[in-house]
Amino acid sequence: MSKEAVLYRKEGNRVRCLACARRCLIGEGQIGFCGVRSVRNGKLYLDVYGKVAAAHVDPIEKKPLVHFYPGSKVFSFSTYGCNWMCMYCQNYDLSQRRRPEGYEVSPEELVDMAIAYEAEGITYTYNEPAIFAEFAHDTGVIARKRGLFNTMVSNGYWTEELVDYVKDFLDAVTIDFKGNGEEKFMKRYTGASGPEPILETIRELHKNGIHVEITDLVIPQIGDDLKAAENLLKKIMDILGPDVPIHFLRFHPDYKLNYLPWTPVETLEKHYNLAKSLGFNYVYIGNVPGHPYESTYCPKCHNLVIGRDGFRITEWHLTEDMRCQYCGYKLPIVGKLSKHAFEEDRFEPVFI
């Protein structure tokens, strides 16, 4: 199902890919850094178009998106390949396998499957969706026409051209920073340059009305510096303001960094307190099930309004229009509470 890409332009006898901030210049018969965008007969092709590597039904809180259609079920899928080479990637078997392989599934069939599994949206995730943007686009356009929302989980290493391409179907994005977005960390452990392209992506997404939530994977010993976190948070505040959800995620040992320990909960709490001191209204700690900072508190009266335990909603104290039941303060939550919100298990394997 390989298909000619949209996001590219010709430069002499080579092709410039416009899907991500690497902007690979690719010659005839060559493949971009991601491993799935190649040049043949002077054209750029997406070699994983219609090829699904993994699919699953997840709670939306797993993404994590907690201010967007809370409690909903999302049909999640990926291809192979990535524009980064993170040394700690928990999905390295997908992201670092740069081959045009997978189960052949058309965009129409994916939307049919999502509806059959009673998902309320589709999430492009598990590997970087920028590299399979044309596949995501064609799926997302159909999904929106059939009443589903579309979200992505991304490293945000995009281009303005990509934002312009996805804005007509994309509703929400989780942008994952690593190691507090420190340039030295990113170059060594992800193979990417500094955070500037990511910050520009966030600015463009926000400008186009796409809901954004921020995660920061706090890696002990090498990516947990509070000063770096403060610098990053101030930049995010300048772009998105105080109401953007900020998630500090606990690292667990994986792939080439399996010698490091889990992030101490105390370290996550220091990041939480820093973000609150800088004026962010909605700060969360992730990958620590049962921690009180998984939940949402009203910025005005400070009462708990959404209780969470892991990916499960345990309490709900908001009105239908997302106002605090205690003081009437309106929280910036997109959509409505899902009918699936209090189901015991919103995980479901997908059989292709």
C-alpha positions as CSV (number, residue, x, y, z in Angstrom):
1,M,0.0,0.0,0.0
2,S,3.0,2.3,-0.3
3,K,1.7,5.7,-1.4
4,E,3.2,9.0,-2.7
5,A,3.7,11.4,0.2
6,V,2.2,14.9,0.3
7,L,4.8,16.5,2.6
8,Y,7.8,17.0,0.4
9,R,9.3,19.2,-2.3
10,K,11.9,18.6,-5.0
11,E,15.3,20.2,-4.7
12,G,17.3,19.5,-7.8
13,N,17.7,15.8,-8.2
14,R,16.8,15.1,-4.6
15,V,13.7,15.4,-2.4
16,R,13.2,17.4,0.8
17,C,10.9,15.7,3.2
18,L,8.7,18.2,5.2
19,A,7.1,15.8,7.7
20,C,9.4,16.5,10.6
21,A,12.0,19.0,11.8
22,R,14.9,16.9,10.4
23,R,13.8,17.9,6.9
24,C,15.8,15.1,5.4
25,L,17.2,15.7,1.9
26,I,16.9,12.3,0.2
27,G,18.4,11.1,-3.0
28,E,17.1,8.6,-5.5
29,G,16.8,5.1,-4.0
30,Q,17.5,6.4,-0.5
31,I,15.4,6.4,2.7
32,G,14.9,9.1,5.3
33,F,16.1,8.9,8.9
34,C,12.7,7.5,10.0
35,G,13.2,4.5,7.8
36,V,9.7,4.6,6.2
37,R,9.9,7.5,3.7
38,S,11.8,6.8,0.6
39,V,12.5,8.2,-2.9
40,R,11.7,6.3,-6.1
41,N,11.6,7.8,-9.6
42,G,12.0,11.3,-8.1
43,K,9.0,11.1,-5.8
44,L,8.8,10.6,-2.0
45,Y,6.8,7.6,-0.9
46,L,5.3,6.7,2.5
47,D,6.2,3.0,2.7
48,V,4.1,2.3,5.7
49,Y,0.9,3.7,4.3
50,G,-1.9,1.2,5.1
51,K,0.5,-0.9,7.2
52,V,-0.4,-1.2,10.9
53,A,2.2,-2.4,13.4
54,A,0.1,-2.3,16.6
55,A,-3.5,-1.5,17.5
56,H,-5.3,-1.4,20.8
57,V,-8.3,0.2,22.5
58,D,-7.2,2.4,25.4
59,P,-8.6,4.8,28.0
60,I,-7.8,8.4,26.8
61,E,-6.1,9.0,30.1
62,K,-3.3,6.7,29.0
63,K,-2.2,9.2,26.3
64,P,-2.3,11.1,28.8
65,L,-5.1,13.5,27.9
66,V,-7.1,14.4,31.0
67,H,-8.8,17.6,29.8
68,F,-10.2,16.2,26.6
69,Y,-13.3,14.0,26.5
70,P,-12.6,12.5,29.9
71,G,-13.3,8.8,30.4
72,S,-13.5,8.1,26.7
73,K,-12.2,5.1,24.8
74,V,-9.8,5.6,21.9
75,F,-8.8,3.3,19.1
76,S,-4.9,3.5,19.1
77,F,-2.6,2.4,16.3
78,S,0.9,2.8,15.0
79,T,3.2,2.0,12.2
80,Y,6.9,1.2,12.4
81,G,9.7,3.8,12.4
82,C,10.5,7.1,14.2
83,N,12.3,10.4,13.6
84,W,14.1,10.0,17.0
85,M,16.3,7.3,18.5
86,C,15.4,7.5,22.2
87,M,17.7,5.2,24.2
88,Y,14.9,4.6,26.8
89,C,11.9,4.1,24.4
90,Q,9.4,1.6,25.9
91,N,8.1,1.0,22.3
92,Y,11.5,0.5,20.8
93,D,10.3,-2.7,19.0
94,L,8.0,-0.5,17.0
95,S,9.9,2.8,16.8
96,Q,13.4,1.5,16.1
97,R,12.3,-1.1,13.7
98,R,12.6,1.0,10.6
99,R,10.9,-1.3,8.1
100,P,7.9,-1.0,5.8
101,E,6.0,-3.9,7.4
102,G,2.7,-4.4,9.2
103,Y,-0.8,-5.6,8.8
104,E,-2.5,-4.1,5.7
105,V,-5.4,-2.1,6.8
106,S,-7.0,0.8,4.8
107,P,-8.0,4.1,6.5
108,E,-11.7,3.2,5.9
109,E,-11.2,-0.2,7.6
110,L,-9.5,1.5,10.6
111,V,-12.4,3.8,11.1
112,D,-14.9,0.9,10.8
113,M,-12.9,-1.0,13.4
114,A,-12.8,2.0,15.8
115,I,-16.6,2.3,15.6
116,A,-17.1,-1.5,16.0
117,Y,-15.0,-1.3,19.3
118,E,-17.2,1.6,20.5
119,A,-14.3,4.0,20.5
120,E,-15.1,7.7,20.6
121,G,-11.9,8.7,18.9
122,I,-8.7,7.6,17.1
123,T,-5.3,8.1,18.5
124,Y,-2.1,8.0,16.4
125,T,0.5,6.8,18.9
126,Y,3.1,4.1,20.0
127,N,5.5,5.5,17.4
128,E,5.9,9.1,16.1
129,P,2.8,10.0,14.0
130,A,4.6,12.7,12.1
131,I,6.4,10.1,10.0
132,F,3.1,8.5,8.8
133,A,1.3,11.8,8.5
134,E,-0.4,11.0,5.2
135,F,-1.8,7.7,6.5
136,A,-3.0,9.5,9.7
137,H,-4.5,12.3,7.6
138,D,-6.6,10.1,5.4
139,T,-7.8,8.1,8.4
140,G,-8.5,11.2,10.4
141,V,-10.6,12.9,7.7
142,I,-12.8,9.9,7.4
143,A,-13.0,9.5,11.2
144,R,-14.1,13.1,11.7
145,K,-16.9,12.7,9.0
146,R,-18.2,9.7,11.0
147,G,-18.3,11.5,14.3
148,L,-15.0,10.5,15.9
149,F,-12.3,12.8,17.3
150,N,-8.6,12.5,16.5
151,T,-5.7,12.8,18.8
152,M,-1.9,12.2,18.6
153,V,0.9,11.4,21.0
154,S,4.0,13.0,19.6
155,N,7.5,14.3,20.4
156,G,6.4,17.5,18.6
157,Y,9.5,17.6,16.3
158,W,7.3,18.8,13.5
159,T,7.3,21.5,10.7
160,E,4.9,24.3,10.0
161,E,3.9,22.4,6.9
162,L,2.9,19.4,9.0
163,V,0.8,21.5,11.4
164,D,-1.0,23.0,8.4
165,Y,-1.6,19.5,6.9
166,V,-3.2,18.0,10.0
167,K,-5.1,21.0,11.4
168,D,-8.3,20.1,9.4
169,F,-8.8,16.8,11.2
170,L,-6.7,16.8,14.4
171,D,-8.4,17.7,17.7
172,A,-5.8,17.2,20.4
173,V,-2.1,16.4,20.9
174,T,0.0,15.2,23.8
175,I,3.5,16.7,23.3
176,D,6.2,14.6,25.1
177,F,9.3,16.4,26.3
178,K,12.2,14.3,27.5
179,G,14.7,15.2,30.2
180,N,13.1,18.7,30.8
181,G,13.8,19.5,27.1
182,E,17.5,20.2,27.8
183,E,19.5,20.4,24.6
184,K,22.4,18.4,25.8
185,F,20.2,15.6,26.9
186,M,18.2,15.6,23.7
187,K,21.2,15.3,21.5
188,R,22.8,12.5,23.5
189,Y,19.7,10.4,24.3
190,T,17.2,11.1,21.5
191,G,19.4,12.1,18.6
192,A,17.4,15.3,18.1
193,S,18.5,18.9,18.4
194,G,17.2,21.2,21.1
195,P,13.6,21.9,22.0
196,E,13.1,25.0,19.7
197,P,11.2,23.0,16.9
198,I,9.0,21.5,19.5
199,L,8.1,24.9,21.1
200,E,7.4,26.2,17.6
201,T,5.1,23.3,17.0
202,I,3.2,23.9,20.2
203,R,2.8,27.6,19.2
204,E,1.4,26.6,15.8
205,L,-1.0,24.0,17.3
206,H,-2.3,26.5,19.8
207,K,-2.7,29.1,17.1
208,N,-4.9,26.7,15.2
209,G,-7.1,25.8,18.1
210,I,-5.8,22.3,18.7
211,H,-6.0,21.1,22.3
212,V,-2.5,20.5,23.7
213,E,-1.3,18.8,26.9
214,I,2.4,18.6,27.9
215,T,4.3,15.7,29.3
216,D,7.8,15.6,30.7
217,L,9.4,12.3,31.2
218,V,11.7,12.9,34.3
219,I,14.6,10.5,34.0
220,P,16.7,10.2,37.2
221,Q,20.4,11.1,37.2
222,I,20.5,12.3,33.6
223,G,17.3,14.3,33.0
224,D,15.8,15.5,36.3
225,D,17.5,19.0,36.8
226,L,15.0,21.4,38.3
227,K,16.6,24.5,36.8
228,A,16.2,23.0,33.3
229,A,12.6,22.2,34.2
230,E,12.0,25.8,35.2
231,N,13.5,27.1,31.9
232,L,11.2,24.8,30.0
233,L,8.1,25.6,32.0
234,K,8.6,29.3,31.6
235,K,8.7,28.9,27.8
236,I,5.6,26.8,27.9
237,M,3.8,29.3,30.0
238,D,4.7,32.1,27.5
239,I,3.1,30.1,24.7
240,L,0.1,28.3,26.3
241,G,-0.6,30.2,29.5
242,P,-1.4,28.8,33.0
243,D,-4.3,26.5,32.1
244,V,-2.3,23.9,29.9
245,P,-2.2,20.5,31.7
246,I,1.4,19.6,32.6
247,H,2.2,16.0,33.3
248,F,5.5,14.8,35.0
249,L,5.9,11.2,34.2
250,R,7.8,8.6,36.1
251,F,10.6,6.9,34.2
252,H,10.9,3.1,34.3
253,P,14.0,1.3,33.1
254,D,13.8,0.2,29.5
255,Y,15.8,-0.4,26.3
256,K,19.3,1.0,26.5
257,L,18.8,2.8,29.8
258,N,17.6,-0.2,31.8
259,Y,20.4,0.3,34.2
260,L,18.9,3.4,35.6
261,P,16.4,3.3,38.6
262,W,12.8,4.3,38.6
263,T,12.2,8.1,39.1
264,P,11.9,8.7,42.8
265,V,8.4,9.9,43.6
266,E,10.0,12.7,45.6
267,T,11.7,14.0,42.4
268,L,8.3,14.1,40.6
269,E,6.8,16.0,43.5
270,K,9.5,18.6,43.4
271,H,8.7,19.1,39.7
272,Y,5.0,19.4,40.6
273,N,5.7,22.0,43.2
274,L,7.9,23.9,40.9
275,A,5.2,24.1,38.2
276,K,2.6,25.1,40.7
277,S,4.9,27.9,42.0
278,L,5.2,29.2,38.5
279,G,1.5,29.6,38.2
280,F,0.3,26.5,36.3
281,N,-3.3,25.6,37.4
282,Y,-3.3,21.9,36.4
283,V,-0.2,19.9,37.1
284,Y,-0.2,16.1,37.3
285,I,2.1,13.2,38.2
286,G,1.9,10.2,36.0
287,N,2.9,6.5,36.2
288,V,2.3,6.6,40.0
289,P,-1.1,4.9,40.4
290,G,-3.0,6.2,43.5
291,H,-1.0,9.4,44.0
292,P,-3.2,12.4,44.9
293,Y,-1.5,14.4,42.1
294,E,-3.1,12.2,39.5
295,S,-6.4,14.0,40.2
296,T,-7.8,17.4,39.2
297,Y,-8.4,20.1,41.8
298,C,-10.4,23.3,41.3
299,P,-8.0,26.2,41.0
300,K,-10.5,28.5,42.9
301,C,-11.8,26.5,45.9
302,H,-9.1,23.7,45.7
303,N,-11.6,20.9,46.1
304,L,-11.1,17.6,44.3
305,V,-13.3,17.7,41.1
306,I,-12.0,14.6,39.2
307,G,-10.5,11.7,41.2
308,R,-8.3,9.3,39.4
309,D,-6.4,6.1,40.2
310,G,-4.1,5.2,37.3
311,F,-6.2,5.5,34.1
312,R,-9.5,5.1,36.0
313,I,-11.8,7.9,37.0
314,T,-13.0,7.3,40.6
315,E,-14.8,10.6,41.4
316,W,-16.6,13.3,39.3
317,H,-17.7,16.6,40.8
318,L,-18.2,18.8,37.7
319,T,-21.5,19.9,36.1
320,E,-22.3,19.1,32.5
321,D,-20.7,22.3,31.4
322,M,-17.5,21.6,33.3
323,R,-18.1,23.8,36.3
324,C,-17.0,23.0,39.8
325,Q,-19.9,21.7,41.8
326,Y,-18.6,23.4,44.9
327,C,-17.9,27.0,43.7
328,G,-19.1,27.2,40.1
329,Y,-15.6,27.8,38.6
330,K,-15.5,26.7,34.9
331,L,-12.6,24.3,34.1
332,P,-11.0,24.3,30.6
333,I,-12.0,20.8,29.7
334,V,-12.9,20.0,26.1
335,G,-15.9,17.7,25.4
336,K,-18.0,15.9,27.8
337,L,-17.8,13.0,30.3
338,S,-17.9,9.7,28.4
339,K,-20.5,7.1,29.0
340,H,-17.6,4.7,29.4
341,A,-15.9,6.8,32.1
342,F,-16.7,4.5,35.1
343,E,-16.3,1.2,33.3
344,E,-13.9,-1.1,35.2
345,D,-11.7,-1.8,32.2
346,R,-11.3,0.4,29.1
347,F,-8.4,-1.6,27.7
348,E,-9.2,-4.0,24.8
349,P,-6.9,-5.9,22.4
350,V,-7.6,-5.3,18.7
351,F,-7.5,-8.3,16.4
352,I,-6.6,-7.4,12.8
